[in-house]
Amino acid sequence: MMESFKICHVIRQGTEYTLRSVDSIPGDSVCTLYVSGNGLVDEEHTKNTGKIVDKEILRYVADIPNYVIMYDSLMVADNRDERLVEMNKNGGDVLPRIGISATIYLTPKNVRDVYRRQILPIFINEGPKGFERISFVVDGDEDDVMSYIIDHVQHTMRFLHFPENIVVGTQNMILIHTYSYSDYMLPYVNEMFARVILPRISDENGQRLDLNTALRRVRKLNLLAQCHGAHVVRMMEKIMVDSMQKMGYSRDEINQIQSQVLVTAYAPSCALGDSNFQFISFMSAYDYIVDVPHNWGYKFISANRQAEVARYLEQDPDWKWFLPPMFLRGKNGNMFVVKHRFNFDRKQWLDMVKRNDYDIHKKEHNDQHFLPLNATNDGKLFGMLARNVVINGIKNSMAQDTKFTPLPPIEELVLDEPENYNLRNVFNDLALNGDVFMYYVREFVREHSDEVHAQNDITHYIHATGKKR
């Protein structure tokens, strides 16, 4: 069995590519690192990802080291819960869907609200069996938090006259499915941080660097991420804060340094909008894989997508969900969204829906090309903007000689030329589309928030709905 992950240096030799495993990435080098999704578990897939970056990015800007993370195949089944914990923790509005396993994040501060908004609705709709598919991750005093949950579940079940053996069995099931939050910071993330980012913020003795040197070093690293890779980057960001505080960096210095870490993320499976890194993300609305319902934007997209699929099944040619390409700025994720990256004709679409075939959304999620074949016009724009972000990030990295040159703002990174006023206008239009989209999301919240969350008072809920066990 290989180690939990490998850093692979992708080497071009004429028209051929090879991989060389390296212990770490030099702290002062200009380079790209693709932190992949957990599907990259063999050499051929890893090599192909490195080849995409080389052919579609590096050939047009610089001959610099190009690295890709390759995971151990045994990790693939182990890290889904880890991602969901962080999305739950940061999203603030997770309601696990019926029939789907979920992980609920609990702290002493949020336990009362989470019990009312997340745990109680599951119990009401599914009874004790609902707890078979829920894991609880506790960040803080585990005994205190779980005592609150157990007490309230027992009280509710006894109020509903469940037999005592069922009450005790449910309590045991909850305790068996309870874990410490620290268990979800898997060791490979700490190791990856030590081999990728730590050399850029410390010297060979582990001591802090002067601010100018640290700023230049982190700005020379260009991170590309896909799916789970974006979550890994977020976890490294957390470790980075703790490490820099221990080294003696001030809070202001930490914020300055982290703001110079550029992450270009495809289909990111992580919470967005609150990172100190410069995350710029790209997502297809028909990518079901990242559709974990951790915020209202995803819920709104999912509702419209389901409506369109239903109309397709009814073969209604006059109805179509209109979703223009958009940019959701700032706290909304710094994310570019298109409806489809790829062209599929109506017959393909209907056949896919009838067969419950996921080939389309897998392609929307997994295709790592910046300039893919069979792309929609929106998909071509999407790829061009992502490519521009990476290329301009690399150009900025190469300007970090003896003097620090700050990372340009997003509206500059997406331009292929500084004076391209047409593309600048396109970007402004995308941002406007994003603002309009968020207006409709807020309207959706007002219409649906009462339907999603159960009543606080169990007796009121039962009397009002007539629900019984």
Backbone torsions as a table, in degrees:
resi	resn	phi	psi	omega
1	MET	NA	137.9	178.3
2	MET	-78.3	171.3	174.7
3	GLU	-64.2	171.3	-173.7
4	SER	-59.2	-29.3	174.5
5	PHE	-157.2	163.0	174.2
6	LYS	-127.7	143.3	167.4
7	ILE	-94.0	116.5	-176.4
8	CYS	-107.4	121.1	173.1
9	HIS	-82.0	119.7	-179.1
10	VAL	-87.8	118.6	-174.2
11	ILE	-113.9	125.6	177.2
12	ARG	-92.6	128.6	177.0
13	GLN	-128.1	91.0	-173.2
14	GLY	69.7	-116.1	178.0
15	THR	-101.1	0.2	-177.7
16	GLU	-103.3	156.2	179.0
17	TYR	-127.2	139.6	174.8
18	THR	-131.2	165.2	178.4
19	LEU	-116.5	139.7	172.9
20	ARG	-129.4	120.6	179.4
21	SER	-69.8	134.9	179.0
22	VAL	-124.6	151.2	-179.6
23	ASP	-71.0	-39.7	-178.9
24	SER	-158.5	172.3	179.5
25	ILE	-103.9	127.7	-179.4
26	PRO	-52.1	133.6	-172.3
27	GLY	-68.4	-17.3	-176.8
28	ASP	-111.8	14.8	-175.9
29	SER	-93.3	146.4	168.4
30	VAL	-83.4	124.4	-175.7
31	CYS	-159.5	170.2	169.4
32	THR	-114.2	146.9	173.4
33	LEU	-134.6	119.6	177.2
34	TYR	-93.3	109.1	176.3
35	VAL	-91.9	100.3	-164.6
36	SER	-81.3	171.5	166.6
37	GLY	-68.9	166.5	-174.5
38	ASN	-76.3	7.8	175.3
39	GLY	-81.2	-13.7	-179.5
40	LEU	-83.1	90.6	-174.5
41	VAL	-123.6	8.0	176.7
42	ASP	-141.4	166.6	-173.8
43	GLU	-65.9	-38.0	-175.3
44	GLU	-65.5	-45.4	178.5
45	HIS	-65.1	-40.6	179.4
46	THR	-63.0	-44.0	179.6
47	LYS	-62.5	-42.0	-179.5
48	ASN	-64.3	-37.4	176.7
49	THR	-64.2	-45.0	177.1
50	GLY	-62.1	-35.7	179.6
51	LYS	-65.6	-39.4	178.5
52	ILE	-60.8	-47.8	179.7
53	VAL	-61.3	-42.4	-178.4
54	ASP	-65.1	-48.9	-174.1
55	LYS	-74.9	-36.3	-172.5
56	GLU	-98.5	-9.0	179.4
57	ILE	-126.5	-65.2	-167.0
58	LEU	-67.5	-31.2	-179.9
59	ARG	-64.1	-18.8	-176.1
60	TYR	-104.0	-1.9	-175.1
61	VAL	-137.8	-40.7	-174.3
62	ALA	-168.3	154.9	172.2
63	ASP	-101.1	87.3	-177.1
64	ILE	-126.1	161.1	179.1
65	PRO	-59.3	140.5	-175.4
66	ASN	-127.8	118.5	-175.7
67	TYR	-120.7	152.8	175.6
68	VAL	-136.1	139.0	174.0
69	ILE	-84.0	130.4	173.6
70	MET	-117.3	126.8	-177.0
71	TYR	-91.8	160.2	169.7
72	ASP	-72.8	134.3	-178.1
73	SER	-60.3	-26.3	-179.4
74	LEU	-69.5	-16.1	179.8
75	MET	-79.9	-18.3	-170.2
76	VAL	-58.7	-40.2	-177.5
77	ALA	-83.7	-4.7	-170.0
78	ASP	-101.6	-15.1	-168.2
79	ASN	-111.3	6.4	177.4
80	ARG	-65.3	-46.5	179.8
81	ASP	-60.5	-37.0	179.3
82	GLU	-58.7	-44.5	178.8
83	ARG	-64.9	-43.5	-176.1
84	LEU	-66.0	-34.3	177.0
85	VAL	-59.5	-47.6	-178.1
86	GLU	-67.4	-37.6	178.9
87	MET	-67.1	-39.2	176.4
88	ASN	-63.5	-47.7	-177.6
89	LYS	-59.1	-44.1	-174.3
90	ASN	-90.5	-26.1	-177.0
91	GLY	-72.5	-38.2	175.5
92	GLY	78.5	-1.5	-177.5
93	ASP	-150.4	65.5	-178.8
94	VAL	-103.9	125.9	174.4
95	LEU	-124.9	101.7	-177.0
96	PRO	-56.2	138.0	-178.2
97	ARG	-82.9	152.1	-178.8
98	ILE	-60.2	132.2	176.2
99	GLY	86.0	-2.4	-178.4
100	ILE	-116.6	129.7	179.1
101	SER	-64.3	146.5	-176.8
102	ALA	-147.5	158.1	177.3
103	THR	-120.4	127.5	-175.5
104	ILE	-108.9	128.3	-177.2
105	TYR	-91.4	125.3	-176.1
106	LEU	-125.6	140.2	172.0
107	THR	-135.8	164.4	175.7
108	PRO	-57.0	-29.6	-177.6
109	LYS	-80.8	-33.6	-173.7
110	ASN	-99.8	-4.6	-168.4
111	VAL	-60.2	-38.2	-177.9
112	ARG	-68.0	-44.7	-179.4
113	ASP	-68.3	-40.6	-179.6
114	VAL	-66.0	-38.3	177.6
115	TYR	-58.6	-45.5	-177.5
116	ARG	-68.9	-42.0	-170.8
117	ARG	-90.2	-23.5	-173.7
118	GLN	-121.0	-47.7	-172.9
119	ILE	-78.7	-47.1	-179.1
120	LEU	-59.4	-44.9	177.7
121	PRO	-59.5	-36.3	178.0
122	ILE	-65.1	-44.0	179.8
123	PHE	-63.7	-43.0	-178.9
124	ILE	-61.2	-42.6	-175.3
125	ASN	-81.0	-29.3	-172.1
126	GLU	-124.9	-10.7	-178.4
127	GLY	71.7	-163.6	-177.8
128	PRO	-56.8	-29.1	-179.8
129	LYS	-62.7	-23.4	178.4
130	GLY	-59.9	-28.3	-178.5
131	PHE	-75.9	-10.6	178.4
132	GLU	-68.4	-23.4	-175.1
133	ARG	-110.4	12.6	-177.5
134	ILE	-116.2	133.7	168.7
135	SER	-110.2	146.0	178.8
136	PHE	-113.1	127.1	177.8
137	VAL	-114.7	119.4	-172.2
138	VAL	-106.3	124.7	177.5
139	ASP	-109.7	92.5	-176.4
140	GLY	135.6	-151.7	-177.6
141	ASP	-70.7	100.8	-174.3
142	GLU	-64.3	-41.1	-178.2
143	ASP	-62.0	-44.4	-178.0
144	ASP	-65.8	-45.4	-177.7
145	VAL	-64.8	-47.8	-176.0
146	MET	-73.4	-26.0	174.2
147	SER	-62.6	-40.2	178.0
148	TYR	-62.1	-46.7	-178.8
149	ILE	-63.1	-49.3	-177.6
150	ILE	-60.1	-46.0	-178.8
151	ASP	-58.2	-44.2	-176.3
152	HIS	-73.7	-36.5	176.7
153	VAL	-65.9	-44.0	178.7
154	GLN	-61.3	-45.2	179.9
155	HIS	-58.8	-45.6	-179.3
156	THR	-63.5	-44.6	-177.3
157	MET	-67.1	-37.9	179.2
158	ARG	-70.9	-35.2	175.3
159	PHE	-59.9	-34.8	-179.6
160	LEU	-90.3	6.6	173.9
161	HIS	64.7	37.6	171.2
162	PHE	-70.6	144.6	175.8
163	PRO	-58.6	150.1	-174.4
164	GLU	-63.7	-32.8	179.6
165	ASN	-66.5	-31.4	176.5
166	ILE	-71.4	-39.2	178.6
167	VAL	-61.5	-47.2	-179.2
168	VAL	-66.3	-41.4	179.1
169	GLY	-62.0	-38.7	178.3
170	THR	-66.8	-41.3	177.5
171	GLN	-59.3	-45.2	-179.5
172	ASN	-64.8	-38.4	179.2
173	MET	-62.7	-42.3	179.2
174	ILE	-62.7	-44.2	-178.1
175	LEU	-67.1	-37.2	178.4
176	ILE	-64.5	-31.5	-176.7
177	HIS	-94.9	20.3	-178.7
178	THR	-107.0	133.5	-177.3
179	TYR	-133.9	160.3	174.3
180	SER	-82.9	143.1	179.7
181	TYR	-59.5	-34.2	-178.5
182	SER	-61.4	-24.0	178.3
183	ASP	-68.6	-17.4	-176.2
184	TYR	-95.1	-0.6	169.9
185	MET	-94.5	83.2	-171.2
186	LEU	-62.6	147.8	-174.8
187	PRO	-57.2	-30.8	-176.0
188	TYR	-64.2	-26.6	179.8
189	VAL	-68.6	-43.5	176.4
190	ASN	-61.0	-42.9	-179.9
191	GLU	-65.0	-41.1	-179.9
192	MET	-65.1	-40.7	176.8
193	PHE	-58.4	-45.0	-177.4
194	ALA	-63.9	-28.5	-175.8
195	ARG	-95.9	-15.4	-174.9
196	VAL	-113.9	-49.6	-170.8
197	ILE	-102.6	-37.5	-177.2
198	LEU	-54.1	-41.1	178.9
199	PRO	-63.6	-12.6	-179.1
200	ARG	-94.2	-9.4	-178.6
201	ILE	-122.8	0.9	-179.0
202	SER	-145.0	159.7	176.8
203	ASP	-87.4	-174.6	-176.8
204	GLU	-65.6	-15.1	177.6
205	ASN	-97.8	5.7	180.0
206	GLY	78.8	14.2	-179.9
207	GLN	-92.9	155.1	-179.1
208	ARG	-63.9	151.9	175.2
209	LEU	-95.1	164.7	171.1
210	ASP	-67.7	156.4	-171.4
211	LEU	-58.7	-44.9	-177.6
212	ASN	-60.4	-41.6	-179.7
213	THR	-67.5	-43.4	179.4
214	ALA	-63.5	-41.3	178.2
215	LEU	-61.6	-44.7	-179.6
216	ARG	-64.9	-40.6	-176.1
217	ARG	-68.1	-45.7	-178.8
218	VAL	-68.7	-28.9	-179.7
219	ARG	-74.8	-14.8	177.1
220	LYS	-82.0	-11.4	-179.9
221	LEU	-95.6	125.2	179.3
222	ASN	-114.9	107.5	-176.3
223	LEU	-91.7	130.0	169.4
224	LEU	-113.1	139.8	-176.4
225	ALA	-139.1	150.2	176.8
226	GLN	-139.7	130.3	175.7
227	CYS	53.7	-117.1	-177.9
228	HIS	-60.0	-26.4	178.5
229	GLY	-59.3	-35.1	177.8
230	ALA	-66.1	-37.5	176.1
231	HIS	-63.7	-41.8	179.0
232	VAL	-60.1	-42.2	179.2
233	VAL	-62.8	-41.6	178.0
234	ARG	-61.3	-39.0	179.0
235	MET	-67.2	-39.7	177.1
236	MET	-64.0	-33.0	177.3
237	GLU	-61.3	-41.6	179.1
238	LYS	-63.7	-44.1	179.4
239	ILE	-63.8	-36.4	-179.1
240	MET	-60.8	-42.1	179.0
241	VAL	-60.3	-49.4	-178.6
242	ASP	-60.9	-43.9	-177.9
243	SER	-63.5	-43.3	-177.1
244	MET	-69.8	-34.4	176.0
245	GLN	-62.9	-41.6	179.3
246	LYS	-66.0	-30.9	179.5
247	MET	-76.7	-16.0	179.0
248	GLY	105.7	8.3	173.5
249	TYR	-67.8	143.5	176.3
250	SER	-78.7	165.1	179.1
251	ARG	-60.3	-40.2	179.5
252	ASP	-65.9	-40.3	178.7
253	GLU	-64.8	-40.7	178.8
254	ILE	-61.0	-45.8	179.4
255	ASN	-61.6	-42.7	179.1
256	GLN	-61.0	-46.7	-176.2
257	ILE	-67.5	-45.0	-178.6
258	GLN	-64.9	-31.4	-178.9
259	SER	-66.6	-13.1	-178.9
260	GLN	-96.9	3.6	175.5
261	VAL	-88.6	111.5	-178.4
262	LEU	-93.0	126.8	178.2
263	VAL	-124.1	114.9	174.1
264	THR	-99.2	111.7	-168.5
265	ALA	-116.1	126.1	172.7
266	TYR	-96.9	133.0	175.8
267	ALA	45.1	55.1	-173.1
268	PRO	-68.9	126.9	177.4
269	SER	-100.2	72.7	-179.4
270	CYS	-164.5	165.8	174.4
271	ALA	-70.3	139.8	-177.6
272	LEU	-124.3	164.3	174.2
273	GLY	97.0	-8.8	-179.3
274	ASP	-128.8	17.2	-179.7
275	SER	-84.4	143.8	172.3
276	ASN	-81.6	-18.8	171.8
277	PHE	-69.7	158.9	175.1
278	GLN	-86.2	84.4	175.7
279	PHE	-80.0	130.2	169.7
280	ILE	-128.9	116.1	-168.4
281	SER	-116.0	158.3	-177.4
282	PHE	-136.8	127.5	-174.7
283	MET	-143.8	143.3	172.1
284	SER	-96.1	136.1	179.1
285	ALA	-66.4	-22.0	177.8
286	TYR	-95.9	22.3	171.2
287	ASP	-94.0	97.4	-177.6
288	TYR	-69.1	-24.2	-169.6
289	ILE	-65.6	-35.7	178.9
290	VAL	-89.1	6.4	-174.6
291	ASP	-82.7	57.0	171.6
292	VAL	-84.6	124.4	-169.6
293	PRO	-75.9	67.1	-177.4
294	HIS	-99.1	-2.2	172.7
295	ASN	-153.7	168.6	-173.7
296	TRP	-71.1	-26.9	176.6
297	GLY	-60.1	-45.3	177.8
298	TYR	-64.3	-41.1	-179.4
299	LYS	-62.4	-40.2	179.9
300	PHE	-65.6	-45.0	177.7
301	ILE	-60.8	-45.0	-178.8
302	SER	-61.7	-41.3	179.9
303	ALA	-63.3	-43.0	178.9
304	ASN	-68.7	-37.6	178.7
305	ARG	-64.3	-43.7	178.8
306	GLN	-63.0	-38.7	178.6
307	ALA	-64.0	-40.9	-179.9
308	GLU	-67.5	-40.7	177.4
309	VAL	-60.9	-42.1	179.1
310	ALA	-61.6	-40.8	178.5
311	ARG	-67.0	-36.2	176.1
312	TYR	-60.7	-43.7	-179.7
313	LEU	-63.9	-33.3	177.6
314	GLU	-81.0	-4.2	-178.6
315	GLN	54.0	49.8	177.4
316	ASP	-93.9	102.4	-174.4
317	PRO	-76.0	-12.2	-173.1
318	ASP	-94.6	-1.9	-177.2
319	TRP	-118.7	131.8	179.3
320	LYS	-148.0	135.7	176.0
321	TRP	-74.8	117.2	179.8
322	PHE	-93.5	114.7	176.8
323	LEU	-131.4	100.4	179.9
324	PRO	-72.7	157.6	174.9
325	PRO	-60.3	145.6	-173.2
326	MET	-149.9	165.4	173.3
327	PHE	-125.3	120.9	177.8
328	LEU	-98.6	108.4	-167.9
329	ARG	-92.1	161.9	170.8
330	GLY	57.6	-126.4	-176.9
331	LYS	-63.4	-14.5	176.1
332	ASN	-86.4	5.5	167.2
333	GLY	117.6	-8.2	-172.1
334	ASN	48.0	51.5	-172.0
335	MET	-121.0	131.2	170.1
336	PHE	-89.0	131.8	-178.2
337	VAL	-126.8	132.1	169.8
338	VAL	-123.2	157.6	-179.8
339	LYS	-70.0	-53.6	177.6
340	HIS	-131.9	139.0	169.5
341	ARG	-86.0	-27.2	-170.4
342	PHE	-123.4	151.9	178.5
343	ASN	-82.4	128.8	171.3
344	PHE	-136.0	128.9	-178.8
345	ASP	-77.2	170.3	-173.0
346	ARG	-60.2	-41.2	-179.0
347	LYS	-63.9	-44.4	176.8
348	GLN	-57.1	-43.2	-177.0
349	TRP	-64.0	-47.7	-179.4
350	LEU	-62.9	-42.6	179.1
351	ASP	-61.2	-41.3	-179.5
352	MET	-62.7	-46.2	-177.5
353	VAL	-64.4	-43.4	-177.5
354	LYS	-66.1	-31.9	-178.3
355	ARG	-90.9	-0.6	-170.9
356	ASN	51.8	43.4	-177.0
357	ASP	-89.5	130.8	-175.7
358	TYR	-102.6	15.8	-177.4
359	ASP	-59.0	-38.2	-176.9
360	ILE	-66.1	-50.2	-176.4
361	HIS	-71.3	-26.3	175.0
362	LYS	-65.0	-40.5	178.9
363	LYS	-67.3	-42.1	178.1
364	GLU	-59.1	-33.0	-176.6
365	HIS	-86.8	-42.3	-166.0
366	ASN	-94.4	-23.1	-174.6
367	ASP	-66.4	118.9	-172.5
368	GLN	-98.0	4.0	179.9
369	HIS	-71.0	140.5	173.9
370	PHE	-78.2	-33.7	-179.1
371	LEU	-124.7	74.1	-173.2
372	PRO	-77.4	160.6	172.9
373	LEU	-75.9	156.6	176.6
374	ASN	58.7	30.2	-179.9
375	ALA	-81.9	148.3	169.9
376	THR	-70.6	168.4	175.4
377	ASN	-60.4	-39.7	176.7
378	ASP	-64.4	-39.3	179.4
379	GLY	-64.5	-37.3	177.4
380	LYS	-66.2	-41.6	177.1
381	LEU	-62.3	-46.0	178.5
382	PHE	-53.3	-50.8	-178.2
383	GLY	-66.1	-39.0	180.0
384	MET	-64.3	-42.1	-179.4
385	LEU	-66.3	-42.0	178.5
386	ALA	-62.4	-42.5	179.2
387	ARG	-62.3	-42.8	178.5
388	ASN	-60.9	-42.0	-179.6
389	VAL	-59.0	-46.7	-177.9
390	VAL	-67.2	-45.3	-178.5
391	ILE	-62.2	-44.5	-179.8
392	ASN	-69.4	-31.1	174.1
393	GLY	-63.8	-41.5	178.8
394	ILE	-66.6	-43.0	177.9
395	LYS	-58.2	-41.0	177.5
396	ASN	-66.3	-37.7	177.9
397	SER	-60.3	-38.6	-176.9
398	MET	-73.3	-11.6	177.9
399	ALA	-89.2	-2.4	-179.0
400	GLN	-85.1	75.9	-178.5
401	ASP	-89.7	-101.0	176.4
402	THR	-96.3	-16.3	-178.2
403	LYS	-116.1	137.9	179.4
404	PHE	-74.2	130.0	175.4
405	THR	-116.8	112.5	-173.2
406	PRO	-60.6	153.3	174.5
407	LEU	-62.9	131.7	178.5
408	PRO	-65.5	158.4	175.7
409	PRO	-66.1	163.6	-175.4
410	ILE	-56.4	-41.9	-177.2
411	GLU	-64.1	-20.2	174.5
412	GLU	-88.5	-35.7	-178.3
413	LEU	-64.7	-29.9	-176.5
414	VAL	-81.2	-9.5	-177.6
415	LEU	-83.9	140.2	175.1
416	ASP	-80.9	-26.2	173.9
417	GLU	-138.4	141.8	-176.5
418	PRO	-55.5	-32.9	-176.0
419	GLU	-99.1	19.2	179.4
420	ASN	-79.7	86.9	-175.6
421	TYR	-69.0	-29.3	178.1
422	ASN	-63.0	-47.0	-179.3
423	LEU	-69.8	-32.9	176.1
424	ARG	-62.8	-39.8	177.3
425	ASN	-66.9	-37.6	176.5
426	VAL	-60.7	-45.0	179.0
427	PHE	-60.6	-42.5	178.1
428	ASN	-62.1	-38.8	177.4
429	ASP	-65.2	-39.9	178.4
430	LEU	-62.8	-40.2	178.5
431	ALA	-65.5	-38.8	177.0
432	LEU	-65.0	-42.6	176.4
433	ASN	-58.2	-39.1	178.8
434	GLY	-64.9	-38.8	177.7
435	ASP	-64.3	-41.3	178.1
436	VAL	-64.4	-43.6	178.7
437	PHE	-56.8	-45.7	-178.5
438	MET	-66.4	-28.4	174.4
439	TYR	-62.2	-45.7	179.9
440	TYR	-68.1	-32.6	175.5
441	VAL	-62.4	-44.1	179.7
442	ARG	-63.1	-38.2	175.7
443	GLU	-63.2	-40.6	178.9
444	PHE	-62.0	-40.6	178.3
445	VAL	-61.0	-45.7	-178.8
446	ARG	-61.8	-34.2	-177.6
447	GLU	-79.6	-28.7	-168.8
448	HIS	-117.0	-8.7	-172.8
449	SER	-61.5	-39.0	-179.0
450	ASP	-70.4	-24.9	-178.9
451	GLU	-79.0	-26.1	-172.9
452	VAL	-81.9	-37.1	-173.5
453	HIS	-107.5	134.0	-178.9
454	ALA	-70.8	165.3	177.3
455	GLN	-65.1	151.0	179.4
456	ASN	-67.6	-40.1	-174.2
457	ASP	-90.5	114.6	-176.7
458	ILE	-61.4	-38.0	-178.6
459	THR	-68.3	-39.5	178.0
460	HIS	-62.8	-41.8	-178.6
461	TYR	-63.0	-44.4	-177.4
462	ILE	-67.3	-43.8	-179.5
463	HIS	-64.7	-37.1	-176.5
464	ALA	-74.8	-31.9	-174.0
465	THR	-106.5	-15.2	-176.2
466	GLY	75.8	9.6	-179.1
467	LYS	-71.4	136.1	173.7
468	LYS	-135.8	166.0	-179.3
469	ARG	-70.8	NA	NA
